[in-house]
Every structure is written in C-alpha cells, then in structure tokens.
Amino acid sequence: MSDADVLSSCQTRASAVSSMLSGDKATALSAALQDPPLGAKDMGARDLNSKTVMSVLDAVNEGDVDCIIAKLADKE
C-alpha cells in the first residue's frame, strides 16, 4: 500500500470516527483503532491516526473510560 493510500485510509477513518462521536463512544473508539498505519513511513498518516484515537478518548467522560476500554476486543 502506498503512502498516499495509507493517508487516504486514515483520512476516511478520521471522518467516519468524527461523525460517530455524537453516538456510541465505544463504537467510535473501535473504529478509530481499526487498521492502524503500522510501519507507515508517512508521519502525517501516523499523526492523523493518533489524533483520531485521541479525539475519541477526549470525548469520553473521565468516569466512562474504563468501561469503554473494557468493551474493546483483545486485538484492539
């Protein structure tokens, strides 16, 4: 997969996750963690992916973080 494809995938995921933030935060976090750009050379894609995950965590009430993390599958 080319760097441009990786960045495009991260942008698409960021947009989808952003639209999920008004709903179920556990689903949004799961989506944000899907197909991370592991080993990608494009730092922009890696940064965007990190910001996407952090945007979900920032949107979660502090008291709900443990519950939402507990809902994640082992591979996430």
Stockholm file with secondary structure:
# STOCKHOLM 1.0

chainA/1-76         MSDADVLSSCQTRASAVSSMLSGDKATALSAALQDPPLGAKDMGARDLNSKTVMSVLDAVNEGDVDCIIAKLADKE
#=GR chainA/1-76 SS CCHHHHHHHHHHHHHHHHHHTTSCHHHHHHHHTSSCCTTCSCHHHHHHHHHHHHHHHHHSCGGGHHHHHHTSCTTC
#=GC SS_cons        CCHHHHHHHHHHHHHHHHHHTTSCHHHHHHHHTSSCCTTCSCHHHHHHHHHHHHHHHHHSCGGGHHHHHHTSCTTC
//
